[in-house]
């Protein structure tokens, strides 16, 4: 629901959606029209169709989301960011979810020559994100959360608050 939609707008929809479909089996068993009705007002209806198809796949396979990014990527509507975010935040796997904020932080800190808006640059930034991960999944969870917060609050798109940045000493952009 958060894809291309602000969190403040999603909260009420999310709560209502969970009331109507409290688990993967309830969502999997719902008619497509019921899912679309519950999604109404959020836009990007392909997300609802993909979520419904994902629920059906997962329910048919025992009801548990896979923990590994490659298995998650095989599900309808799951891209690299979602696969890695679920792996790290739900299962504490050593995985590197790279959203816009994380790509910006890593680019500014370690590779300002890479453009996160280009496929080649983003691919290299994802590789770099994986290379700087801590060794354990639990530590990776904290690391990934910190990168996301850093990009959302300090190393923002409009204003990089380098003087407030806790990694300034290591940052190529912040030192220059």
QUISULBEL-V160547 format. One record per helix or strand. SS is the DSSP state (alpha for helix, beta for strand). FROM is the first residue (numbers start at 0). LEN is the number of residues. Records with the same first field share a line. If there is no record, write none. Layout:
# QUISULBEL-V160547
SS = FROM-LEN + FROM-LEN
This chain:
# QUISULBEL-V160547
alpha = 6-14 + 23-6 + 31-8 + 44-16 + 68-5 + 79-12 + 99-11 + 118-13 + 136-17 + 161-3 + 167-3 + 171-4
beta = 154-1 + 159-1
